[in-house]
Amino acid sequence: MDHFARLGLPAALDLEPAALDKAYFTLQRQWHPDRFVAKPPEQRAKASTEAAALNDAYRTLKDPLSRAFYLASLKGVEMPADGKTIDDPDLLVEAMDAREELHEASSVAEVDALASFAREDLQKALAGLPSLFLANDKAAIRKTLLRLRYLDKFAEEARSRRANLANLTDKRGKA
Amino acid sequence: MTLLEIYEPGETPLPHAGEGTLAVGIDLGTTNSVVAIAREGVPAALHDETGKALVPSVVGYPSAGGLVVGEEARLLMAREPRNVVASVKRLMGRGASDLHTVAGVLPYEVEPGTGQTDMVKLRIGGKARSPVEISAEILKALRARAEAALEKPVERAVITVPAYFDDAARTATRDAARVAGLEVLRLVNEPTAAALAYGLDKGSEGLYAVYDLGGGTFDFSLLRLEKGVFQVLATGGDTALGGDDFDRAIAERLLAERKRDGLKDLVDEGAVKNALALARQMKEQLSDRDRTSGRLELGGKPSFHALASGEFEPMIAAHIERTLEIARHVLADAGMTADDIQGVVLVGGSTRVPLVRAEVAGMIGKPALTDIDPDEVVALGAALQAEALTGGGPQGEEGTLLLDVTPLSLGLETMGGLVEKVVPRNTPIPVQLAQEFTTYQDGQTAMAIHVVQGEREMVDDCRSLARFELTGIPPMTAGAARIRITFAVDADGRLTVSAEERTTGVAQRIEGRPSYGRSQDDMADMLYDSLDNAEADMTRRLLAEARVEARRNLLALEAALDKDGGLLSSEERAALDVARARVEAAIAGEGRDEINAAAEALDALSKPFAERRMDRGIREALSGLSMTDLQERVGE
């Protein structure tokens, strides 16, 4: 059973957070192991498996990015495994330039600016996805998802770079 | 196929066992413990005959024989300090490797454990006793108090643990309950229990924060409340931060004032203890007035000290700022801001300090919820959960449902000492997540599996939970085997790891037990280190990855050379060997760019060889993954 079906939701990119929560809470009320404390072992095992599957489904669908990746995989879009080299030359150039800028950024403000650009880009790319899914344009979906994955990672890197810079400034301040 | 069960056999509650007896909630604290019961959704702490709810978490073995727990044991401490144990919770699930963190802090002898588990033992009252055994004595006393108050047998309980308690500490807590004759219905995280006490009381909905500042630990959790569902969104903390730090700050000031006044003190353990006792008293007095004073006598020389709130507050501001910083990290983890928070629940005695209340309220922008006694709130929440689990209280749509999360990431060691996270922190539990791994060398038949917990990128910086070996993998080319490793975390937050080779379905069962290991303090440190060290980690990770990648390609090339070396002229072979040696040398060094440069040079040089192999391969039918690897490299 796919994650959408498990939660009784239509397999769509557009998902109301409140509808997702409602479906998830209702099913967890039914299956959470706390409801099976005094039940026979086989029922408890079944509840545990169901609750775990619900948690997996909820976690996957809650985040818009992970939901988009999951839906793409259901639609048969082949993605390179996480951590593999970027195979899109345009994106490769963009990524290298951005990482260099991040590496050279010497203040928290500069890092913040880069991160905020990345976040804007991410939102834009996410907003463009539904029409691609509608057109079932697998190549374009793949290209956009790859870029989204990169932007997400970049935001993470910016966050750690920021923490490091802030730390350095802190220590200098104290010295 | 289960390879490793980090789980104690024989503790699973029997169905229908203990029905008809009462289920209580227990806050098994570091300093004090509380037992409570809920009836029809109304919880109450159980008091002793003098009206006290708090039971000091102290166990004494008097020289005259027998055993005392609680207040009596605390009184015994003055007379027979070597026969009394306090703060045993700090040792739950800790191993010999933790001794450095507790040695010197605790006033009794600690010795490494022996036999199956590595948990430390305490030499107390002339006998080695385990923390599980000592905690069980506290639980027995709580059980006896409950049975006396309720006039009914009590055999089942919900016990609270810090959100940061790791697998070993959770298992040790369950063990202690079993020794005390209590069936544990569920281990509930302390902040979750506190929210439970408030949530049901108020029927509140929305996002709530729990700020728990005890004597020595700090926890911050974000929970969403909706129609009886308590969903933990994120949690974080520091197990070496609390009210004890405030006491120390005041005590240092007291000793400095004496020195300034020309008193020459011998600052020994006794002097520090006395100064700390006065410091604590002054701190507590400042909770309801603006200034206080006290008298300190050391070595027969008295001194008088005054302290105003305006002086005290700057002394503790940095500690409070640290708690707010952790709170901000937790908010960021959940993708929330302070504006999203509806209210904040205060737990722990240290939240009585007015500056703590003010700063927390200031950060959240709303006044803190304080109407339940912060010392009892955790036990009250546990009691409510105990009632809910035993079929009492509101049911169905009205009933309470707790959806908790994993506090720390769980993962596996991969090549080069890197950690591959399988279950990220703040994942809702129960959960079952799997990841596929593969072999690294041609013909590899065994794989070492090392389970770790923590946020850092390198294995050495995380906590090791267990190691085992998967053997009997059928020999295949490198990368062909598909080994699926599954992590299952149950509703108590305990982990089971299983593995399976997917191409052939190799099944081999191996069981393991938790390696009682590092301390809770280390866990909090590990989490916050990971934020501080993220960039350094990334550099190390990239270096380690470059090494792994280069080594993999060397192996693939070696295999190809063994098979088709004849396709090369002796000059070509010699040039290739030089390039191979350069890669080896670069791998031994610390430069990622050097490794990549040498690997690229080798790639370029081996390209004609790969092409010739390809030509031959078309004739002979392509075989083996090493060949494919080589092609992929060249194709990049």
Interface residues (C-beta under 8 A of the other chain):
Chain A: D21 F25 Q28 R29 H32 P33 D34 V37 A38 K39 P40 P41 S48 T49 A51 A52 A53 N55 D56 Y58 R59 T85 E157 R159 S160 R161 A163 N164 N167
Chain B: T12 P13 P15 H16 E19 L185 R186 E226 K227 V229 Q231 A388 L389 T390 G391 G396 E397 G399 L401 L402 L403 T427 P428 I429 P430 V431 Q432 L433 A488 D490 A491 L531 D532 A534 E535 M538 E636
